[in-house]
Amino acid sequence: MFCVACCVLQEQIEYVFLVIFTIESIIKIIAYGFVLHPYAYLRSAWNMLDFTIVVVGSVQLRRTFSTVLIYRDLFMGRDTVALLSSSKTTTGHFIGPHRAIGTVCVSGK
């Protein structure tokens, strides 16, 4: 139980820091410019590190959010079966990337 609570707290702290870094990046980009100016935001190594953290964190957040939506839809029932059978592309999109996750959940390894 402690591990689950700890993981949830870590995720919440991660989101807080992502918001802080994102706001900082936006303010600095507005103030300094993005690339073309001699003192632009991406001309500093520290700002490049901040920007990389924001981009990677945002991609991870988006993937986590879309995975949650996919699993929510999969647990809805017959509506999802109709959705999955309507298009091969949709079926590949929902099932393909998450096949390994189902194997891990079922086998416990």
LOZAPA-565696 format. One record per residue: residue number from 0; residue in three letters; z, y, x of N, C-alpha, C, O, CB in turn. Coordinates in steps of 0.02 Angstrom, whole numbers, plus 50000, padded with zeros to 5 digits. Glycine has a CB too. Example, Ala and Ser with C-alpha at 12.3 -4.5 7.8 and 13.67 -1.06 7.14 Angstrom:
BEGIN
+-----+-----+-------+-------+-------+-------+-------+-------+-------+-------+-------+-------+-------+-------+-------+-------+-------+
|   k |   r |   n.w |   n.v |   n.u |  ca.w |  ca.v |  ca.u |   c.w |   c.v |   c.u |   o.w |   o.v |   o.u |  cb.w |  cb.v |  cb.u |
+-----+-----+-------+-------+-------+-------+-------+-------+-------+-------+-------+-------+-------+-------+-------+-------+-------+
|   0 | ALA | 50390 | 49716 | 50660 | 50390 | 49775 | 50615 | 50390 | 49835 | 50660 | 50423 | 49834 | 50712 | 50452 | 49776 | 50565 |
|   1 | SER | 50354 | 49888 | 50642 | 50357 | 49947 | 50684 | 50394 | 50002 | 50645 | 50402 | 50057 | 50670 | 50286 | 49970 | 50704 |
+-----+-----+-------+-------+-------+-------+-------+-------+-------+-------+-------+-------+-------+-------+-------+-------+-------+
END
This chain:
BEGIN
+-----+-----+-------+-------+-------+-------+-------+-------+-------+-------+-------+-------+-------+-------+-------+-------+-------+
|   k |   r |   n.w |   n.v |   n.u |  ca.w |  ca.v |  ca.u |   c.w |   c.v |   c.u |   o.w |   o.v |   o.u |  cb.w |  cb.v |  cb.u |
+-----+-----+-------+-------+-------+-------+-------+-------+-------+-------+-------+-------+-------+-------+-------+-------+-------+
|   0 | MET | 50000 | 49941 | 50041 | 50000 | 50000 | 50000 | 50000 | 50063 | 50044 | 49966 | 50111 | 50028 | 50060 | 50000 | 49953 |
|   1 | PHE | 50038 | 50062 | 50097 | 50041 | 50120 | 50141 | 49973 | 50135 | 50171 | 49954 | 50193 | 50179 | 50092 | 50108 | 50197 |
|   2 | CYS | 49936 | 50082 | 50188 | 49870 | 50092 | 50219 | 49822 | 50126 | 50171 | 49783 | 50169 | 50191 | 49842 | 50024 | 50241 |
|   3 | VAL | 49824 | 50108 | 50107 | 49780 | 50138 | 50058 | 49797 | 50212 | 50049 | 49752 | 50254 | 50046 | 49785 | 50101 | 49990 |
|   4 | ALA | 49861 | 50227 | 50044 | 49882 | 50297 | 50037 | 49863 | 50337 | 50099 | 49843 | 50395 | 50094 | 49958 | 50301 | 50025 |
|   5 | CYS | 49870 | 50306 | 50157 | 49852 | 50339 | 50220 | 49777 | 50354 | 50222 | 49757 | 50408 | 50243 | 49873 | 50296 | 50280 |
|   6 | CYS | 49736 | 50306 | 50201 | 49663 | 50315 | 50201 | 49643 | 50371 | 50153 | 49599 | 50410 | 50169 | 49628 | 50251 | 50182 |
|   7 | VAL | 49674 | 50373 | 50095 | 49658 | 50425 | 50046 | 49677 | 50494 | 50074 | 49639 | 50542 | 50067 | 49694 | 50412 | 49979 |
|   8 | LEU | 49735 | 50498 | 50106 | 49756 | 50562 | 50136 | 49709 | 50583 | 50191 | 49692 | 50642 | 50197 | 49828 | 50555 | 50163 |
|   9 | GLN | 49687 | 50536 | 50233 | 49641 | 50551 | 50287 | 49574 | 50577 | 50259 | 49545 | 50624 | 50287 | 49629 | 50489 | 50331 |
|  10 | GLU | 49549 | 50547 | 50206 | 49487 | 50569 | 50175 | 49494 | 50640 | 50148 | 49449 | 50681 | 50155 | 49466 | 50522 | 50120 |
|  11 | GLN | 49551 | 50654 | 50116 | 49561 | 50721 | 50089 | 49565 | 50773 | 50144 | 49537 | 50828 | 50138 | 49625 | 50723 | 50047 |
|  12 | ILE | 49599 | 50756 | 50199 | 49602 | 50802 | 50256 | 49533 | 50812 | 50287 | 49516 | 50867 | 50307 | 49652 | 50775 | 50309 |
|  13 | GLU | 49494 | 50758 | 50289 | 49426 | 50763 | 50315 | 49384 | 50812 | 50274 | 49347 | 50852 | 50302 | 49392 | 50694 | 50317 |
|  14 | TYR | 49390 | 50809 | 50207 | 49353 | 50854 | 50164 | 49376 | 50926 | 50173 | 49334 | 50972 | 50172 | 49362 | 50833 | 50091 |
|  15 | VAL | 49441 | 50937 | 50183 | 49466 | 51004 | 50194 | 49436 | 51033 | 50258 | 49413 | 51091 | 50258 | 49543 | 51004 | 50199 |
|  16 | PHE | 49437 | 50994 | 50312 | 49408 | 51018 | 50374 | 49333 | 51029 | 50369 | 49306 | 51075 | 50399 | 49423 | 50970 | 50430 |
|  17 | LEU | 49299 | 50987 | 50331 | 49227 | 50997 | 50321 | 49214 | 51063 | 50286 | 49167 | 51098 | 50304 | 49198 | 50938 | 50280 |
|  18 | VAL | 49253 | 51079 | 50236 | 49245 | 51143 | 50200 | 49259 | 51201 | 50248 | 49223 | 51251 | 50247 | 49292 | 51146 | 50139 |
|  19 | ILE | 49312 | 51196 | 50289 | 49328 | 51249 | 50336 | 49271 | 51259 | 50386 | 49250 | 51316 | 50397 | 49394 | 51233 | 50374 |
|  20 | PHE | 49247 | 51205 | 50416 | 49192 | 51210 | 50464 | 49128 | 51237 | 50431 | 49092 | 51276 | 50461 | 49177 | 51142 | 50495 |
|  21 | THR | 49115 | 51218 | 50369 | 49056 | 51241 | 50334 | 49060 | 51317 | 50321 | 49011 | 51353 | 50332 | 49047 | 51204 | 50267 |
|  22 | ILE | 49117 | 51339 | 50297 | 49126 | 51411 | 50285 | 49119 | 51450 | 50351 | 49086 | 51502 | 50353 | 49194 | 51426 | 50252 |
|  23 | GLU | 49150 | 51424 | 50404 | 49144 | 51457 | 50469 | 49071 | 51461 | 50491 | 49049 | 51513 | 50516 | 49186 | 51420 | 50521 |
|  24 | SER | 49035 | 51406 | 50483 | 48964 | 51405 | 50504 | 48923 | 51454 | 50464 | 48882 | 51490 | 50492 | 48936 | 51335 | 50495 |
|  25 | ILE | 48933 | 51457 | 50399 | 48895 | 51503 | 50357 | 48909 | 51575 | 50376 | 48862 | 51615 | 50381 | 48912 | 51492 | 50283 |
|  26 | ILE | 48972 | 51592 | 50387 | 48989 | 51660 | 50406 | 48958 | 51679 | 50473 | 48931 | 51733 | 50481 | 49066 | 51669 | 50409 |
|  27 | LYS | 48962 | 51633 | 50522 | 48933 | 51647 | 50588 | 48857 | 51651 | 50586 | 48828 | 51692 | 50621 | 48955 | 51593 | 50638 |
|  28 | ILE | 48825 | 51610 | 50545 | 48752 | 51613 | 50539 | 48731 | 51680 | 50508 | 48682 | 51710 | 50530 | 48726 | 51554 | 50496 |
|  29 | ILE | 48768 | 51703 | 50458 | 48753 | 51768 | 50429 | 48765 | 51824 | 50480 | 48725 | 51870 | 50484 | 48797 | 51780 | 50366 |
|  30 | ALA | 48818 | 51819 | 50519 | 48835 | 51872 | 50566 | 48789 | 51873 | 50627 | 48766 | 51926 | 50648 | 48907 | 51863 | 50589 |
|  31 | TYR | 48775 | 51814 | 50656 | 48738 | 51810 | 50719 | 48663 | 51797 | 50710 | 48624 | 51810 | 50756 | 48767 | 51757 | 50762 |
|  32 | GLY | 48643 | 51771 | 50654 | 48575 | 51746 | 50647 | 48575 | 51672 | 50666 | 48624 | 51647 | 50694 | 48524 | 51786 | 50692 |
|  33 | PHE | 48522 | 51637 | 50650 | 48523 | 51564 | 50660 | 48499 | 51543 | 50729 | 48536 | 51511 | 50766 | 48480 | 51530 | 50608 |
|  34 | VAL | 48437 | 51561 | 50748 | 48410 | 51537 | 50812 | 48376 | 51592 | 50853 | 48385 | 51594 | 50914 | 48361 | 51481 | 50799 |
|  35 | LEU | 48338 | 51635 | 50822 | 48291 | 51677 | 50858 | 48322 | 51734 | 50898 | 48292 | 51756 | 50948 | 48243 | 51705 | 50809 |
|  36 | HIS | 48378 | 51759 | 50878 | 48410 | 51815 | 50912 | 48441 | 51791 | 50979 | 48462 | 51734 | 50983 | 48464 | 51846 | 50867 |
|  37 | PRO | 48444 | 51833 | 51030 | 48473 | 51811 | 51095 | 48546 | 51787 | 51090 | 48566 | 51743 | 51127 | 48469 | 51869 | 51145 |
|  38 | TYR | 48584 | 51816 | 51043 | 48654 | 51794 | 51034 | 48662 | 51754 | 50969 | 48714 | 51756 | 50937 | 48702 | 51855 | 51033 |
|  39 | ALA | 48610 | 51718 | 50951 | 48609 | 51681 | 50888 | 48660 | 51624 | 50887 | 48687 | 51604 | 50939 | 48539 | 51654 | 50875 |
|  40 | TYR | 48672 | 51600 | 50827 | 48723 | 51549 | 50815 | 48710 | 51485 | 50855 | 48756 | 51460 | 50888 | 48726 | 51532 | 50741 |
|  41 | LEU | 48650 | 51460 | 50854 | 48635 | 51396 | 50888 | 48622 | 51404 | 50963 | 48604 | 51355 | 50996 | 48576 | 51364 | 50856 |
|  42 | ARG | 48631 | 51462 | 50991 | 48623 | 51471 | 51063 | 48689 | 51459 | 51100 | 48690 | 51459 | 51162 | 48597 | 51541 | 51078 |
|  43 | SER | 48743 | 51450 | 51064 | 48808 | 51435 | 51094 | 48822 | 51360 | 51087 | 48811 | 51330 | 51034 | 48865 | 51477 | 51060 |
|  44 | ALA | 48846 | 51329 | 51140 | 48861 | 51257 | 51139 | 48916 | 51240 | 51088 | 48912 | 51189 | 51054 | 48881 | 51232 | 51209 |
|  45 | TRP | 48966 | 51283 | 51082 | 49020 | 51270 | 51035 | 48995 | 51274 | 50963 | 49015 | 51235 | 50920 | 49079 | 51319 | 51046 |
|  46 | ASN | 48952 | 51322 | 50951 | 48924 | 51329 | 50883 | 48877 | 51270 | 50867 | 48875 | 51248 | 50810 | 48886 | 51395 | 50876 |
|  47 | MET | 48841 | 51245 | 50917 | 48800 | 51186 | 50905 | 48844 | 51126 | 50887 | 48826 | 51086 | 50844 | 48757 | 51169 | 50968 |
|  48 | LEU | 48902 | 51120 | 50920 | 48949 | 51066 | 50904 | 48974 | 51074 | 50832 | 48976 | 51026 | 50794 | 49008 | 51065 | 50954 |
|  49 | ASP | 48994 | 51135 | 50814 | 49017 | 51148 | 50745 | 48963 | 51132 | 50694 | 48977 | 51101 | 50643 | 49038 | 51221 | 50738 |
|  50 | PHE | 48901 | 51152 | 50709 | 48846 | 51140 | 50663 | 48833 | 51065 | 50656 | 48819 | 51040 | 50602 | 48782 | 51176 | 50687 |
|  51 | THR | 48837 | 51028 | 50712 | 48827 | 50956 | 50710 | 48881 | 50923 | 50667 | 48867 | 50878 | 50628 | 48828 | 50926 | 50781 |
|  52 | ILE | 48944 | 50945 | 50675 | 48999 | 50918 | 50634 | 48986 | 50931 | 50560 | 48998 | 50887 | 50519 | 49066 | 50949 | 50656 |
|  53 | VAL | 48963 | 50991 | 50544 | 48950 | 51008 | 50474 | 48894 | 50965 | 50446 | 48899 | 50940 | 50390 | 48934 | 51082 | 50466 |
|  54 | VAL | 48840 | 50957 | 50484 | 48783 | 50918 | 50459 | 48801 | 50845 | 50451 | 48787 | 50815 | 50399 | 48723 | 50925 | 50507 |
|  55 | VAL | 48833 | 50816 | 50501 | 48852 | 50745 | 50497 | 48903 | 50734 | 50441 | 48897 | 50686 | 50403 | 48882 | 50720 | 50564 |
|  56 | GLY | 48952 | 50779 | 50435 | 49001 | 50773 | 50381 | 48970 | 50780 | 50312 | 48989 | 50744 | 50266 | 49054 | 50825 | 50389 |
|  57 | SER | 48921 | 50825 | 50305 | 48888 | 50834 | 50241 | 48846 | 50773 | 50223 | 48845 | 50752 | 50165 | 48844 | 50897 | 50243 |
|  58 | VAL | 48811 | 50745 | 50272 | 48771 | 50685 | 50259 | 48817 | 50627 | 50239 | 48802 | 50590 | 50192 | 48730 | 50665 | 50321 |
|  59 | GLN | 48873 | 50620 | 50274 | 48920 | 50566 | 50258 | 48949 | 50577 | 50188 | 48956 | 50529 | 50150 | 48976 | 50563 | 50310 |
|  60 | LEU | 48966 | 50639 | 50171 | 48993 | 50653 | 50105 | 48942 | 50638 | 50051 | 48959 | 50610 | 49999 | 49015 | 50726 | 50101 |
|  61 | ARG | 48879 | 50657 | 50063 | 48826 | 50643 | 50015 | 48816 | 50568 | 50005 | 48808 | 50545 | 49949 | 48761 | 50675 | 50037 |
|  62 | ARG | 48816 | 50530 | 50061 | 48807 | 50457 | 50055 | 48866 | 50426 | 50019 | 48857 | 50381 | 49978 | 48800 | 50425 | 50125 |
|  63 | THR | 48927 | 50449 | 50033 | 48986 | 50423 | 49999 | 48982 | 50438 | 49924 | 48996 | 50394 | 49883 | 49050 | 50453 | 50029 |
|  64 | PHE | 48964 | 50499 | 49907 | 48960 | 50519 | 49837 | 48906 | 50480 | 49800 | 48917 | 50457 | 49744 | 48946 | 50594 | 49831 |
|  65 | SER | 48847 | 50471 | 49831 | 48794 | 50434 | 49797 | 48811 | 50360 | 49792 | 48791 | 50328 | 49744 | 48727 | 50443 | 49834 |
|  66 | THR | 48848 | 50333 | 49841 | 48870 | 50263 | 49837 | 48918 | 50254 | 49779 | 48915 | 50204 | 49743 | 48902 | 50240 | 49903 |
|  67 | VAL | 48964 | 50302 | 49771 | 49011 | 50299 | 49715 | 48973 | 50301 | 49649 | 48989 | 50264 | 49602 | 49062 | 50357 | 49718 |
|  68 | LEU | 48923 | 50344 | 49644 | 48883 | 50348 | 49582 | 48845 | 50283 | 49569 | 48840 | 50261 | 49512 | 48835 | 50406 | 49585 |
|  69 | ILE | 48818 | 50253 | 49622 | 48782 | 50190 | 49615 | 48828 | 50136 | 49588 | 48810 | 50100 | 49542 | 48750 | 50169 | 49681 |
|  70 | TYR | 48887 | 50129 | 49618 | 48934 | 50077 | 49596 | 48961 | 50092 | 49526 | 48974 | 50045 | 49488 | 48991 | 50070 | 49645 |
|  71 | ARG | 48969 | 50155 | 49510 | 48990 | 50171 | 49441 | 48937 | 50148 | 49392 | 48952 | 50119 | 49341 | 49002 | 50247 | 49434 |
|  72 | ASP | 48873 | 50162 | 49409 | 48819 | 50140 | 49365 | 48814 | 50065 | 49362 | 48799 | 50037 | 49309 | 48753 | 50170 | 49389 |
|  73 | LEU | 48825 | 50031 | 49418 | 48820 | 49958 | 49418 | 48874 | 49925 | 49375 | 48863 | 49871 | 49347 | 48825 | 49931 | 49488 |
|  74 | PHE | 48933 | 49957 | 49369 | 48986 | 49928 | 49330 | 48983 | 49948 | 49256 | 49026 | 49928 | 49217 | 49053 | 49948 | 49358 |
|  75 | MET | 48932 | 49987 | 49237 | 48926 | 50008 | 49167 | 48902 | 49953 | 49121 | 48919 | 49953 | 49062 | 48879 | 50066 | 49163 |
|  76 | GLY | 48865 | 49905 | 49147 | 48844 | 49850 | 49104 | 48770 | 49846 | 49092 | 48730 | 49855 | 49138 | 48879 | 49854 | 49039 |
|  77 | ARG | 48751 | 49833 | 49029 | 48682 | 49820 | 49012 | 48635 | 49879 | 49025 | 48576 | 49868 | 49041 | 48677 | 49801 | 48940 |
|  78 | ASP | 48659 | 49940 | 49019 | 48616 | 49998 | 49032 | 48590 | 49996 | 49104 | 48533 | 50015 | 49117 | 48655 | 50063 | 49019 |
|  79 | THR | 48632 | 49974 | 49150 | 48611 | 49970 | 49220 | 48559 | 49916 | 49229 | 48513 | 49925 | 49268 | 48671 | 49957 | 49265 |
|  80 | VAL | 48566 | 49860 | 49194 | 48517 | 49806 | 49199 | 48449 | 49832 | 49176 | 48398 | 49817 | 49207 | 48538 | 49744 | 49157 |
|  81 | ALA | 48447 | 49869 | 49121 | 48384 | 49898 | 49097 | 48356 | 49948 | 49148 | 48296 | 49950 | 49159 | 48394 | 49933 | 49029 |
|  82 | LEU | 48400 | 49986 | 49178 | 48378 | 50034 | 49229 | 48350 | 49998 | 49289 | 48298 | 50018 | 49315 | 48436 | 50080 | 49249 |
|  83 | LEU | 48384 | 49946 | 49312 | 48361 | 49909 | 49372 | 48296 | 49872 | 49359 | 48254 | 49868 | 49403 | 48415 | 49861 | 49394 |
|  84 | SER | 48288 | 49845 | 49299 | 48227 | 49807 | 49286 | 48167 | 49852 | 49271 | 48111 | 49827 | 49269 | 48239 | 49761 | 49228 |
|  85 | SER | 48178 | 49917 | 49261 | 48123 | 49961 | 49243 | 48077 | 49977 | 49301 | 48019 | 49994 | 49291 | 48151 | 50024 | 49214 |
|  86 | SER | 48103 | 49972 | 49363 | 48061 | 49992 | 49419 | 48082 | 49952 | 49481 | 48142 | 49946 | 49496 | 48067 | 50067 | 49433 |
|  87 | LYS | 48033 | 49927 | 49518 | 48048 | 49891 | 49579 | 48076 | 49938 | 49631 | 48120 | 49918 | 49670 | 47985 | 49856 | 49605 |
|  88 | THR | 48053 | 49999 | 49633 | 48078 | 50048 | 49681 | 48152 | 50062 | 49667 | 48192 | 50064 | 49714 | 48038 | 50113 | 49678 |
|  89 | THR | 48169 | 50071 | 49604 | 48239 | 50082 | 49587 | 48281 | 50022 | 49605 | 48336 | 50031 | 49631 | 48246 | 50098 | 49513 |
|  90 | THR | 48257 | 49962 | 49592 | 48295 | 49902 | 49608 | 48306 | 49898 | 49683 | 48361 | 49883 | 49705 | 48259 | 49840 | 49583 |
|  91 | GLY | 48255 | 49910 | 49721 | 48262 | 49909 | 49794 | 48310 | 49962 | 49818 | 48347 | 49951 | 49866 | 48196 | 49917 | 49828 |
|  92 | HIS | 48310 | 50020 | 49785 | 48354 | 50074 | 49805 | 48426 | 50058 | 49792 | 48470 | 50073 | 49833 | 48334 | 50138 | 49769 |
|  93 | PHE | 48440 | 50026 | 49734 | 48509 | 50011 | 49717 | 48535 | 49949 | 49753 | 48592 | 49949 | 49777 | 48516 | 50001 | 49643 |
|  94 | ILE | 48496 | 49897 | 49757 | 48520 | 49833 | 49783 | 48511 | 49827 | 49858 | 48556 | 49803 | 49892 | 48484 | 49777 | 49748 |
|  95 | GLY | 48454 | 49847 | 49885 | 48438 | 49836 | 49955 | 48491 | 49859 | 50004 | 48516 | 49818 | 50042 | 48374 | 49870 | 49971 |
|  96 | PRO | 48509 | 49923 | 50005 | 48556 | 49947 | 50056 | 48626 | 49920 | 50047 | 48665 | 49922 | 50094 | 48557 | 50021 | 50055 |
|  97 | HIS | 48643 | 49896 | 49987 | 48712 | 49877 | 49973 | 48722 | 49801 | 49970 | 48776 | 49778 | 49951 | 48734 | 49907 | 49909 |
|  98 | ARG | 48672 | 49763 | 49989 | 48677 | 49691 | 49988 | 48732 | 49667 | 50036 | 48770 | 49622 | 50019 | 48610 | 49659 | 50007 |
|  99 | ALA | 48736 | 49696 | 50095 | 48786 | 49676 | 50144 | 48856 | 49692 | 50120 | 48903 | 49655 | 50133 | 48774 | 49710 | 50212 |
| 100 | ILE | 48865 | 49748 | 50084 | 48930 | 49766 | 50058 | 48953 | 49713 | 50008 | 49012 | 49694 | 50008 | 48928 | 49836 | 50025 |
| 101 | GLY | 48909 | 49690 | 49965 | 48927 | 49638 | 49916 | 48947 | 49574 | 49951 | 48993 | 49540 | 49929 | 48869 | 49625 | 49868 |
| 102 | THR | 48912 | 49557 | 50006 | 48929 | 49497 | 50043 | 48999 | 49503 | 50073 | 49038 | 49455 | 50072 | 48878 | 49484 | 50097 |
| 103 | VAL | 49014 | 49561 | 50100 | 49079 | 49571 | 50130 | 49134 | 49568 | 50077 | 49187 | 49540 | 50089 | 49082 | 49638 | 50166 |
| 104 | CYS | 49121 | 49598 | 50018 | 49172 | 49598 | 49965 | 49183 | 49528 | 49938 | 49239 | 49510 | 49921 | 49151 | 49645 | 49909 |
| 105 | VAL | 49130 | 49489 | 49932 | 49137 | 49422 | 49903 | 49169 | 49373 | 49953 | 49213 | 49335 | 49935 | 49069 | 49396 | 49880 |
| 106 | SER | 49146 | 49375 | 50015 | 49169 | 49326 | 50064 | 49235 | 49347 | 50095 | 49272 | 49304 | 50120 | 49118 | 49316 | 50117 |
| 107 | GLY | 49252 | 49411 | 50095 | 49315 | 49433 | 50124 | 49313 | 49439 | 50199 | 49366 | 49447 | 50230 | 49369 | 49387 | 50104 |
| 108 | LYS | 49254 | 49435 | 50231 | 49250 | 49440 | 50304 | 49219 | 49506 | 50323 | 49211 | 49520 | 50383 | 49210 | 49382 | 50333 |
+-----+-----+-------+-------+-------+-------+-------+-------+-------+-------+-------+-------+-------+-------+-------+-------+-------+
END
